[in-house]
Amino acid sequence: MSELFTIGYEGATPSALADALVEAGVEVLVDVRAVANSRRPGFSKRALAAGLDERGVGYLHLRALGTPADGRAAARAGRHAEMRTIFEEHLRTEGAQDELRDLKELVRTGRRLCLLCFEREPEHCHRQMIAERVDAALDDVTIAHLHPLPAGFVPD
């Protein structure tokens, strides 16, 4: 059985994100953002990949599995149903189909993968839709959502 993880970095620090990945035994973080840049330090493509490499976690960017600009705008505005409709249409494009096929092949290898995007809650994010597609196409895949500790969290 393969396990496919998802994670959102909203409210987290790069260190908390890496901690959650390492704790889950993730081998490769699969970035499914259309634009792998962030105003938040440590979450742009190069910085994120370098920080993960230091922790023994690989990084792969599948840009064509990112949400188009109009879908991102809908998500930011809280119009999640609209974002899902836009992303469903986007998933029919050749580029998205090619990268979805590549992702399925990676999952088949048994490597522990985790899909990354911004939104903390998977039900508000397209990464859930991607994970569902992989699950529907492959036998014996379990989807698990990781939640890094929020920035500033102090345990009791």
N, C-alpha and C positions, 0 to 999 in steps of 0.2 A: 504494500500500500504506500502510495506517495502522499506527502503532505505539502500543500501549497499554502504559504502564509501570505498575508497582506498586512501593510502597516501605513499609517498616515503620520506625517511629522508635525501636524498642527499642534502648537503649544509645547512641543518637545525641544530638547537641546540635541545637537549632533551626538553628544556622548550618551544620552539616554536612549536615543534611537539605536546606536551601535550596541549598547548593553542589551537591549531587548532582542536584537538579532542574534548576538552571541549566545545569550541564554537559551534561545530556541534552537540553536544549532544550525542557523541559516548559513549556507555556503555562498550563495550569490544573491545580492539585492538586484532586482530587476526594476529599474526606474521606468515607469509608464507615464511620465509627464511629457507632453508635447514639447514644452520648453523647460529644459532642465536647468533653469536659472532660478534663483530665489533672492529676495531682499533679505532673507534671514541668513546671517553668517553661518557657514558650514554646510548649507544645503544646496549650493550650486554644484553642478556636475563634477568639476575637478576637485573641489574641496571635499565633497562627499565621498568620491571614489578614493581619494588619498586617505581620508580618515578611516574608511572601512578597511582599506588594504592594511593599515597598521594593526587592525584587529583580526586579520585573517579572513575577511569577508570580501568576496569578489563583487564587482559592479558591472552591470550591463544596462545600457540605455536602449529601450525599444520605443523610439520617438513616434513611430506610426501608430502605436497603441495609446497615444495621448489624446486627450479631449481637444477638439477644435476650439478656436477662440470663442465662438458663439456659445458653445457648451460650457466653457469655463465661466463666461459671463453669467449664464443662467445659474450655475452652481453658486457663484459668489452672491447672487441675488436671492438665494434660497429657493429657486425654482427647480427643484430636483427632478421632477417628472419631465420637465422640458429638457434638462441636461441629458436624462436617460434616452429620450427620443432622438436627440441630436447625436448622441454617441452610438446608438443602435444603427443609425444611418451611416455614420462614419465607419463602423465595423465592416460594412459591405465594400469598402474601398479595397483596391488591390494591395496597397501598402499595408493596411491593417490586417488583411487576410494573410499576407506573407509573414508578418511578424507574429501573428497569432499561431500560425503553423509552426514557426520556429520555437515559440514558447512551449507549445505542446510537446515538441521533440525534446526540449530541455527537461520538462517534467518527466517524460518517459525514462530519462536516464537515471532517475531516482535521486538526483541532486536536490538538496534542500534549498528551495527558492522562496523569495519573498517579493511580492509586488509592492512598489512604493508610489504613493502620491501624497498630496497635501492633506486632504480632509481626514480628520481624526476618525470619524464614524464611517465604516465601510458602506453602509446603506445609502450614504450621500455621495458616494464616489464611484467613478467608473471602474476602479480596480476590482470592485465586487462583480461587476458585469463581466470583466475579463476572466476572473476566477471561475465564475459560473460557466462560462463557455468551455474552459479547460475541463472542468469537472464533468460537464455533459458529454464531452468528446472522449474522455478516457475512463477506463475502469479503475476502480480503487484509488480515487483521489479524494482526500479530505481537505477542506478549506478551514484554515484557522486564522483568526485576526489577532495581531499583536497590538498592544497599546503601550507605547513608551511612556515613562513617567513625565508629567508636565514640567516645564521649566519652573524652577523655584520650589519643587516639591520637597518637603522635609518630612521624613517618616517620624511617627510618634516614638 
